[in-house]
Amino acid sequence: MVRLTGPLSFIVVALGLAACEPTPMPSGFDAQTFDSVTTDAVAPGSDATATGADLSGIWVLVTDWSTCVAIGDEIELRNYELSRVEIVQDGMQLREFRQDCSISNTPILGMTTVVPLVVLQTAGLMKSSAFFPAHGPDAPYTGGVEVQAWGLNFPSGNPETEAMPADANDPRVVDSDGDGHPGVTLKVGGVCDLYAVQRAVMERTGKMNSDGSLSGEATRHVMQVALGASQGFCAQPFATVSNQISNKWKLLRVDKQGMNLDQDGDGDVSCSEIVQNQAVFTDWTPPDDSRCAGFKQ
């Protein structure tokens, strides 16, 4: 468990985000260049089936995050995410293009924070490379670094490590959800709005299961800067820690070679089709405060 003691806004707590976590070290993957998203992107002459199967297609990524929150007692917050992932396989390399479809979280102090759909729709694709050198049950999977940015531009080309803005006057801050407030607007308990920018840096490792799905463990480091709020209590500080050992994820194929969630027959599986069918593949972990025992020690 990684310890964190710095201040954190209420909205960050409600989302399960560690605003003062240390900046993660750069990944071991070289920088990747992506020109477009297409399943025809495998280079001519490459062996797309070198691992025994071509994983190119549409998948759903189910991620289940854990955060410990100190509010009198130690409380576990669970954060649930569904993402559409297009995979392009080139030999042992998987190029992944990820779009978040929905994010929900368990309540804190009886209040639930909502991430509006427009925040996800305007965030853009996360692009990364994964390493998958074998095929079949227990074949190892090593994911690349994914950077999720809300209300931010990173002109340096180093979104993983670039310093975060200090306030709304920073030119890198954008009103990405178009509501007239800087950054993105997050809804707290239906009674307060927080205007913020946020960066999450994530990395997954795991293995292939006997049914062809992938699953494993994940790490996440989040930085958030509050730029304003409709009510002051949104900035109430709490101590949190990202409970990395209790994070988990799974990747399931949802195109016609898998679960075939293409309900409208257009040859694609959209975010809306994924969300409509989430009961088929989600088994969310409920909060258990015992996972956070000893957090303040």
Backbone hydrogen bonds, N-H to C=O, Kabsch-Sander energy under -0.5 kcal/mol:
donor,donor_aa,acceptor,acceptor_aa,energy
2,V,242,S,-1.1
3,R,1,M,-0.5
10,F,234,C,-1.3
11,I,234,C,-1.1
13,V,9,S,-1.8
14,A,10,F,-2.5
15,L,11,I,-1.5
16,G,12,V,-0.9
16,G,13,V,-1.0
17,L,12,V,-2.8
19,A,17,L,-0.9
21,E,18,A,-1.3
21,E,222,V,-0.8
38,T,36,S,-0.7
41,A,38,T,-1.1
46,S,43,A,-2.0
48,A,46,S,-1.1
50,A,47,D,-1.4
52,G,49,T,-1.9
55,L,53,A,-0.7
57,G,87,I,-1.9
59,W,85,V,-3.0
60,V,252,L,-3.0
61,L,83,S,-2.8
62,V,60,V,-0.6
62,V,250,K,-3.0
63,T,61,L,-0.6
63,T,81,E,-2.2
64,D,248,K,-2.8
65,W,79,N,-2.9
67,T,77,L,-2.2
68,C,241,V,-2.8
69,V,75,I,-3.1
70,A,239,A,-2.7
71,I,69,V,-0.9
71,I,73,D,-2.3
73,D,71,I,-1.9
75,I,69,V,-2.9
75,I,73,D,-0.5
77,L,67,T,-3.3
77,L,75,I,-0.5
79,N,65,W,-1.9
80,Y,104,S,-3.3
81,E,63,T,-2.6
82,L,102,S,-2.4
83,S,61,L,-2.1
84,R,99,Q,-2.9
85,V,59,W,-2.9
85,V,83,S,-0.5
86,E,97,F,-2.5
87,I,57,G,-2.9
87,I,85,V,-0.6
88,V,95,R,-2.5
90,D,93,Q,-3.1
93,Q,90,D,-2.0
94,L,130,A,-2.7
95,R,88,V,-2.9
95,R,93,Q,-0.5
96,E,94,L,-0.6
96,E,128,S,-3.0
97,F,86,E,-2.0
98,R,96,E,-0.5
98,R,126,M,-3.1
99,Q,84,R,-2.7
101,C,82,L,-3.3
102,S,82,L,-1.7
104,S,80,Y,-2.6
106,T,78,R,-2.3
108,I,111,M,-2.5
111,M,108,I,-2.0
114,V,187,K,-2.7
115,V,103,I,-0.6
119,V,116,P,-1.2
120,L,116,P,-0.9
121,Q,117,L,-2.5
122,T,118,V,-1.7
123,A,120,L,-0.9
126,M,98,R,-2.7
128,S,96,E,-2.1
130,A,94,L,-3.1
131,F,142,T,-3.0
132,F,92,M,-3.2
132,F,130,A,-0.5
138,D,208,M,-3.1
139,A,136,G,-2.3
141,Y,206,G,-2.5
142,T,131,F,-2.3
143,G,141,Y,-0.5
143,G,204,R,-2.8
146,E,202,M,-2.7
148,Q,146,E,-0.5
148,Q,200,A,-2.9
149,A,147,V,-0.6
150,W,198,Q,-2.7
153,N,172,R,-1.7
157,G,154,F,-1.6
161,T,158,N,-1.0
162,E,158,N,-2.2
170,D,167,D,-1.4
173,V,170,D,-2.0
174,V,151,G,-1.7
176,S,174,V,-1.9
177,D,183,G,-0.9
178,G,175,D,-1.4
184,V,196,A,-2.9
186,L,184,V,-0.6
186,L,194,L,-2.6
187,K,114,V,-2.2
188,V,186,L,-0.5
188,V,192,C,-3.4
189,G,112,T,-2.0
189,G,187,K,-0.7
191,V,188,V,-2.2
192,C,188,V,-1.3
194,L,186,L,-2.4
195,Y,228,G,-2.8
196,A,184,V,-2.3
196,A,194,L,-0.6
197,V,225,V,-1.9
198,Q,150,W,-1.8
199,R,223,M,-2.9
200,A,148,Q,-2.5
201,V,221,H,-2.8
202,M,146,E,-2.6
202,M,200,A,-0.5
203,E,219,T,-1.9
205,T,217,E,-2.3
206,G,141,Y,-2.5
207,K,215,S,-2.3
208,M,139,A,-2.0
209,N,213,S,-3.5
212,G,209,N,-1.9
214,L,251,L,-2.2
215,S,207,K,-2.0
216,G,249,W,-1.8
217,E,205,T,-1.5
219,T,203,E,-2.3
221,H,201,V,-2.3
223,M,199,R,-2.9
225,V,197,V,-2.4
227,L,195,Y,-3.7
228,G,195,Y,-1.0
230,S,193,D,-2.4
234,C,231,Q,-1.5
235,A,232,G,-2.2
236,Q,233,F,-1.8
238,F,8,L,-1.0
239,A,70,A,-0.7
241,V,68,C,-1.9
243,N,66,S,-1.6
243,N,241,V,-0.6
244,Q,242,S,-1.9
246,S,243,N,-2.1
247,N,244,Q,-1.6
248,K,64,D,-1.8
249,W,216,G,-1.6
250,K,62,V,-1.8
251,L,214,L,-3.1
252,L,60,V,-2.3
254,V,58,I,-2.3
255,D,58,I,-1.0
258,G,255,D,-2.3
259,M,253,R,-1.9
260,N,255,D,-2.2
261,L,254,V,-2.8
263,Q,261,L,-2.1
265,G,262,D,-0.7
270,S,268,D,-0.5
274,I,270,S,-1.8
275,V,271,C,-2.8
276,Q,272,S,-2.4
277,N,273,E,-1.0
278,Q,275,V,-1.4
280,V,277,N,-2.1
281,F,277,N,-0.5
281,F,278,Q,-1.0
282,T,278,Q,-1.8
291,R,288,D,-2.1
292,C,289,D,-1.6
293,A,290,S,-1.3
295,F,292,C,-1.9
297,Q,294,G,-1.2
